[in-house]
Amino acid sequence: MLKWIKTPKRKLSTPDWLSLYRSLSAPFLIVLIFMDERMLFAILLLISFLTDALDGFLARRMKIVTQRGAQLDSIGDAITFTVGIIGMVKFETVFVKEQLFLLLFAFGFYILQLSLAYWRYGMPSSFHTYLAKMAAVLQGTFMLWLFFFGVEYWLFYAAVIFSIVETIEEIWLIILFPKWKANVKGLLWVLNEKK
């Protein structure tokens, strides 16, 4: 059971609703994939990525950064990313087949990191490091560019490289932190604090 469910009952904030939107919109996005509605799928995926950028900003601005909010954000991110991958498989099958090894390699690291977080914390990690934010921006930009305009290889390789490096950082942070922790700047900051 997710730990945010066990937290005291509090009304969902605007940032929480934005994070929750990403999870709740996923089934509709999957239906659009199977209906072959590429453009509508791309537009709604864009909205999901925008809510990802907005929820954290609003939470910090409104000074309501919470464990529940961080977890909702991480879950929404994972679901949105997975839906984007499903969309890639459906709408860009040739590209996915061409880059299958690299995609599986990067996704394998992500699954390893997610599995370690569930094993260690019982939920996804929510470090939200600077590197994770950069990787998310590159992933989102690549996916949206792909769905709206087609393949841009330099953007794809940049997204994959940043994603792998970011996932390795997350794995290292999971090893370093015995208890769940949200909003860590990055591995370098953690190592500098330990000196």
LINTAKA-V411191 format. One record per residue. RES is the residue in one small letter. NEAR is the number of other ideal C-beta (glycine too) atoms within 12 Angstrom. Layout:
BEGIN
{{RES/NEAR} {RES/NEAR}}
END
This chain:
BEGIN
{{m/9} {l/22} {k/23} {w/30} {i/15} {k/13} {t/19} {p/10} {k/9} {r/13} {k/11} {l/22} {s/24} {t/22} {p/32} {d/34} {w/25} {l/33} {s/39} {l/28} {y/30} {r/41} {s/31} {l/23} {s/31} {a/30} {p/16} {f/23} {l/39} {i/24} {v/19} {l/27} {i/29} {f/18} {m/16} {d/13} {e/21} {r/25} {m/18} {l/22} {f/35} {a/31} {i/20} {l/32} {l/44} {l/28} {i/23} {s/39} {f/35} {l/23} {t/33} {d/40} {a/26} {l/24} {d/39} {g/34} {f/20} {l/24} {a/32} {r/19} {r/14} {m/18} {k/11} {i/23} {v/25} {t/28} {q/28} {r/32} {g/35} {a/37} {q/36} {l/41} {d/47} {s/40} {i/35} {g/37} {d/41} {a/33} {i/32} {t/41} {f/39} {t/28} {v/36} {g/42} {i/34} {i/28} {g/40} {m/36} {v/25} {k/27} {f/31} {e/32} {t/14} {v/15} {f/25} {v/25} {k/14} {e/15} {q/26} {l/19} {f/13} {l/22} {l/29} {l/18} {f/18} {a/32} {f/29} {g/20} {f/27} {y/33} {i/21} {l/20} {q/35} {l/29} {s/20} {l/26} {a/32} {y/22} {w/16} {r/23} {y/30} {g/19} {m/32} {p/36} {s/42} {s/39} {f/38} {h/36} {t/32} {y/21} {l/29} {a/40} {k/26} {m/22} {a/35} {a/36} {v/25} {l/31} {q/40} {g/34} {t/27} {f/39} {m/41} {l/32} {w/28} {l/34} {f/35} {f/22} {f/16} {g/18} {v/23} {e/21} {y/17} {w/14} {l/23} {f/29} {y/19} {a/21} {a/36} {v/29} {i/24} {f/30} {s/36} {i/29} {v/26} {e/35} {t/37} {i/26} {e/34} {e/40} {i/29} {w/24} {l/37} {i/33} {i/18} {l/23} {f/24} {p/10} {k/15} {w/26} {k/25} {a/31} {n/27} {v/29} {k/21} {g/27} {l/28} {l/17} {w/19} {v/22} {l/15} {n/10} {e/13} {k/10} {k/7}}
END
